Amino acid sequence: MTLPVRFSEDVKQVSELKTHSAEIIGQVRRTHRPVLLTRRGRGVAVLLDVDEYERLVERQVFLDAVEEGARAAAGGDLHSHEKAVAILDSFGEDVG
């Protein structure tokens, strides 16, 4: 879980990343908070801990699958209970 951003600590100029990259990366890994990188006072990038990035990507993939399923169900593309159980039971099986 990402902790709330602390603007006094978690907003850095891009030039700071160039000169203090190890310290800033250490901060991201230690605090598990993203760092907002700015140029001329505007946000240009976000630096995330790799575990947090992977968690966000996995969550988005799950949400996309749920939305796809909801659209299919709304369009009447449904399986019988037996077929759904067979599909779920087949997860994890090697194909080919």
KOLDO-863260 format. One record per residue: residue number from 1; chain; x, y, z of N, C-alpha, C in turn; residue in three letters. Coordinates in pm, whole numbers, plus 50000, padded with zeros to 5 digits. Layout:
N
NUM, A, X, Y, Z, X, Y, Z, X, Y, Z, Ala
...
REM end
This chain:
96
1, A, 50084, 49883, 50000, 50000, 50000, 50000, 50089, 50124, 50000, Met
2, A, 50058, 50215, 49912, 50136, 50338, 49902, 50095, 50434, 50013, Thr
3, A, 50194, 50490, 50078, 50167, 50590, 50180, 50139, 50724, 50113, Leu
4, A, 50070, 50815, 50182, 50041, 50946, 50123, 50170, 51021, 50088, Pro
5, A, 50163, 51097, 49980, 50276, 51178, 49937, 50301, 51287, 50041, Val
6, A, 50426, 51309, 50071, 50466, 51421, 50156, 50534, 51521, 50063, Arg
7, A, 50463, 51626, 50029, 50514, 51720, 49930, 50646, 51783, 49972, Phe
8, A, 50669, 51796, 50101, 50794, 51854, 50147, 50913, 51763, 50120, Ser
9, A, 50887, 51633, 50102, 50994, 51535, 50081, 50989, 51467, 49945, Glu
10, A, 50871, 51456, 49886, 50851, 51367, 49772, 50839, 51439, 49638, Asp
11, A, 50869, 51567, 49633, 50870, 51641, 49508, 51012, 51689, 49486, Val
12, A, 51070, 51650, 49373, 51210, 51683, 49344, 51220, 51737, 49202, Lys
13, A, 51314, 51825, 49181, 51343, 51872, 49046, 51422, 51764, 48973, Gln
14, A, 51404, 51756, 48843, 51476, 51658, 48763, 51627, 51675, 48784, Val
15, A, 51672, 51797, 48798, 51816, 51821, 48818, 51865, 51755, 48947, Ser
16, A, 51779, 51744, 49048, 51818, 51675, 49172, 51838, 51526, 49146, Glu
17, A, 51756, 51469, 49058, 51772, 51327, 49026, 51907, 51303, 48958, Leu
18, A, 51948, 51398, 48875, 52076, 51384, 48806, 52192, 51383, 48905, Lys
19, A, 52184, 51464, 49009, 52296, 51477, 49102, 52284, 51392, 49227, Thr
20, A, 52162, 51347, 49260, 52140, 51271, 49385, 52057, 51146, 49360, His
21, A, 52083, 51077, 49248, 51998, 50964, 49211, 51997, 50853, 49317, Ser
22, A, 52112, 50818, 49372, 52117, 50709, 49471, 52034, 50744, 49594, Ala
23, A, 52042, 50868, 49640, 51967, 50908, 49758, 51816, 50908, 49731, Glu
24, A, 51777, 50959, 49614, 51634, 50965, 49582, 51577, 50825, 49563, Ile
25, A, 51651, 50738, 49494, 51606, 50599, 49478, 51599, 50530, 49614, Ile
26, A, 51695, 50556, 49699, 51691, 50501, 49835, 51569, 50548, 49911, Gly
27, A, 51533, 50674, 49895, 51413, 50728, 49961, 51288, 50656, 49913, Gln
28, A, 51277, 50636, 49782, 51159, 50568, 49726, 51150, 50426, 49780, Val
29, A, 51262, 50356, 49783, 51261, 50217, 49831, 51232, 50211, 49981, Arg
30, A, 51286, 50306, 50058, 51269, 50306, 50204, 51128, 50344, 50245, Arg
31, A, 51072, 50448, 50181, 50941, 50501, 50223, 50823, 50437, 50151, Thr
32, A, 50851, 50372, 50036, 50745, 50315, 49952, 50648, 50422, 49902, His
33, A, 50695, 50547, 49899, 50615, 50657, 49844, 50675, 50697, 49710, Arg
34, A, 50591, 50736, 49615, 50645, 50784, 49487, 50710, 50920, 49504, Pro
35, A, 50803, 50951, 49415, 50863, 51084, 49410, 50819, 51148, 49278, Val
36, A, 50764, 51267, 49286, 50724, 51343, 49169, 50842, 51425, 49123, Leu
37, A, 50880, 51407, 48997, 50991, 51483, 48940, 50933, 51600, 48861, Leu
38, A, 50990, 51718, 48883, 50939, 51838, 48818, 51047, 51904, 48733, Thr
39, A, 51001, 51980, 48636, 51088, 52064, 48554, 51015, 52198, 48539, Arg
40, A, 51081, 52303, 48581, 51022, 52438, 48576, 50888, 52442, 48649, Arg
41, A, 50880, 52371, 48762, 50761, 52375, 48846, 50646, 52287, 48801, Gly
42, A, 50664, 52212, 48694, 50557, 52124, 48645, 50600, 51978, 48656, Arg
43, A, 50507, 51892, 48695, 50536, 51750, 48705, 50566, 51691, 48568, Gly
44, A, 50674, 51612, 48559, 50711, 51549, 48432, 50725, 51398, 48443, Val
45, A, 50743, 51344, 48562, 50759, 51200, 48578, 50738, 51163, 48725, Ala
46, A, 50715, 51033, 48746, 50700, 50979, 48881, 50795, 50863, 48896, Val
47, A, 50868, 50860, 49005, 50960, 50751, 49035, 50895, 50663, 49141, Leu
48, A, 50876, 50533, 49108, 50809, 50439, 49197, 50902, 50325, 49235, Leu
49, A, 50881, 50270, 49353, 50944, 50146, 49393, 50894, 50036, 49299, Asp
50, A, 50980, 49946, 49257, 50942, 49845, 49159, 50829, 49755, 49211, Val
51, A, 50828, 49722, 49339, 50719, 49640, 49393, 50585, 49713, 49382, Asp
52, A, 50587, 49843, 49409, 50465, 49923, 49398, 50419, 49932, 49253, Glu
53, A, 50513, 49950, 49162, 50479, 49955, 49019, 50414, 49824, 48976, Tyr
54, A, 50474, 49711, 49013, 50419, 49581, 48975, 50281, 49560, 49035, Glu
55, A, 50260, 49604, 49158, 50128, 49593, 49222, 50024, 49674, 49145, Arg
56, A, 50061, 49794, 49103, 49969, 49879, 49027, 49934, 49816, 48892, Leu
57, A, 50035, 49761, 48824, 50012, 49697, 48694, 49921, 49576, 48711, Val
58, A, 49949, 49492, 48810, 49867, 49373, 48833, 49722, 49413, 48866, Glu
59, A, 49706, 49517, 48944, 49572, 49563, 48979, 49498, 49611, 48854, Arg
60, A, 49567, 49684, 48768, 49503, 49733, 48646, 49464, 49619, 48554, Gln
61, A, 49549, 49518, 48543, 49515, 49401, 48460, 49389, 49334, 48514, Val
62, A, 49380, 49319, 48646, 49262, 49260, 48708, 49138, 49343, 48680, Phe
63, A, 49149, 49476, 48700, 49033, 49564, 48677, 48989, 49560, 48530, Leu
64, A, 49085, 49555, 48439, 49050, 49545, 48297, 48974, 49416, 48268, Asp
65, A, 49017, 49305, 48330, 48949, 49177, 48310, 48807, 49181, 48367, Ala
66, A, 48789, 49244, 48482, 48656, 49257, 48541, 48566, 49339, 48450, Val
67, A, 48618, 49450, 48398, 48539, 49534, 48307, 48501, 49458, 48179, Glu
68, A, 48597, 49381, 48126, 48569, 49303, 48006, 48460, 49200, 48033, Glu
69, A, 48466, 49135, 48149, 48364, 49039, 48186, 48228, 49104, 48205, Gly
70, A, 48227, 49221, 48265, 48100, 49292, 48285, 48039, 49332, 48151, Ala
71, A, 48123, 49378, 48057, 48071, 49414, 47924, 48016, 49290, 47852, Arg
72, A, 48088, 49179, 47863, 48041, 49056, 47799, 47909, 49011, 47859, Ala
73, A, 47897, 49016, 47990, 47773, 48975, 48057, 47658, 49067, 48017, Ala
74, A, 47685, 49198, 48010, 47581, 49292, 47971, 47534, 49266, 47828, Ala
75, A, 47624, 49215, 47744, 47588, 49183, 47607, 47530, 49043, 47590, Gly
76, A, 47511, 48972, 47701, 47451, 48839, 47695, 47549, 48727, 47669, Gly
77, A, 47678, 48757, 47668, 47780, 48654, 47644, 47812, 48585, 47777, Asp
78, A, 47730, 48486, 47811, 47742, 48417, 47939, 47762, 48268, 47918, Leu
79, A, 47824, 48203, 48016, 47841, 48058, 48015, 47750, 47996, 48119, His
80, A, 47715, 47872, 48097, 47639, 47799, 48199, 47729, 47780, 48320, Ser
81, A, 47668, 47745, 48431, 47744, 47720, 48553, 47847, 47610, 48530, His
82, A, 47806, 47502, 48467, 47895, 47390, 48443, 48015, 47431, 48358, Glu
83, A, 47989, 47507, 48252, 48097, 47553, 48163, 48191, 47647, 48239, Lys
84, A, 48137, 47735, 48322, 48220, 47827, 48400, 48310, 47750, 48496, Ala
85, A, 48255, 47648, 48562, 48334, 47566, 48654, 48446, 47495, 48578, Val
86, A, 48416, 47443, 48460, 48518, 47374, 48379, 48629, 47471, 48338, Ala
87, A, 48593, 47594, 48301, 48692, 47694, 48264, 48781, 47727, 48385, Ile
88, A, 48719, 47749, 48499, 48797, 47781, 48621, 48886, 47666, 48661, Leu
89, A, 48836, 47543, 48648, 48916, 47425, 48684, 49036, 47408, 48592, Asp
90, A, 49027, 47459, 48470, 49136, 47441, 48375, 49248, 47542, 48393, Ser
91, A, 49229, 47645, 48473, 49335, 47744, 48496, 49457, 47676, 48556, Phe
92, A, 49572, 47711, 48503, 49696, 47657, 48555, 49742, 47530, 48486, Gly
93, A, 49656, 47470, 48402, 49695, 47350, 48331, 49786, 47388, 48214, Glu
94, A, 49885, 47307, 48187, 49972, 47328, 48070, 49895, 47302, 47943, Asp
95, A, 49913, 47390, 47847, 49847, 47375, 47717, 49951, 47328, 47617, Val
96, A, 49920, 47225, 47541, 50008, 47178, 47433, 50094, 47073, 47480, Gly
REM end
